[in-house]
Amino acid sequence: MKIILFDIDGTLLRCDGAGKRSMRRACLEVFGTAGRMDEIDFQGRTDLFILGESLRSAGLAESKIAEKMPAFTERYAAHLTRELETAAVTLLPGVTDLLDALSGAGNAVAGVLTGNIRAGAEIKLDRVGLRRFFPFGAYGDDAADRTLLPAIALERAGSAMGLDAAYGDMVIVGDTVHDIDCARAVDAVSVCVGTGWSGRQVLLERGPDHFFDDLGDTEAVIRTLLS
């Protein structure tokens, strides 16, 4: 059984910067500062990494950040929900057709592997009607280091789906070099798409196992994911 893990932002959808705006507002409310958040490249980073890098620069200790994470999550989710009511949310080419095809394949299950904290991931997926496709996942509040997320996803695939799978059965689909590195860290297969904000050449130079400009050719993408 193949375990196909999808990144969210830039891979499945775009949400016009709503996540970053919501995170910044929640930080100001809960921590009193956003630190150096405006200087950080969000692409492929986990929310825990972004928070840590932003807030440590403002002198906040790790213990204080961890203590206030529940309050931050609550405020972030509230802001994101409101932002997505009016933001220009774009479902990327071929995504729904691909997920429909995977759900009927019989030899694959789909999950998410994303830098978004779980609450944010679920809000974004609900906004475009995709949450039903993902019975499990690994999220940006599970670990700051993205390369630790495949192990969490594998464990949850076992718990949620009763699967006894290995990293060799795992395919990680994303749009940044960090998705490629994440797959490489556990010898999973990396499938990179050019629908994010990274240049095509930058992604190809990182050496993904497979590359698509987008997920629009359902037959070709399914063939690659299940091969």
Salt bridges, closest charged atoms under 4 A:
ASP7 OD1 - ARG146 NH2 3.10
ASP9 OD2 - LYS124 NZ 2.91
GLU29 OE1 - ARG75 NE 2.72
GLU29 OE2 - HIS79 NE2 2.80
ASP38 OD1 - ARG24 NE 3.16
GLU39 OE1 - ARG36 NE 3.46
GLU53 OE1 - ARG36 NH1 3.77
GLU53 OE2 - ARG56 NH2 2.82
GLU62 OE2 - ARG56 NH1 2.40
GLU67 OE1 - LYS64 NZ 3.66
GLU74 OE2 - ARG75 NH1 3.51
GLU83 OE1 - ARG21 NH2 2.93
GLU83 OE2 - ARG25 NH1 2.23
GLU122 OE2 - ARG118 NE 2.97
GLU122 OE1 - ARG131 NH2 3.36
ASP126 OD2 - ARG131 NH1 3.06
ASP142 OD2 - ARG156 NH1 2.73
ASP179 OD1 - ARG146 NH2 2.85
ASP181 OD2 - ARG206 NH2 2.81
ASP213 OD1 - ARG200 NE 3.07
GLU219 OE2 - ARG223 NH1 3.68
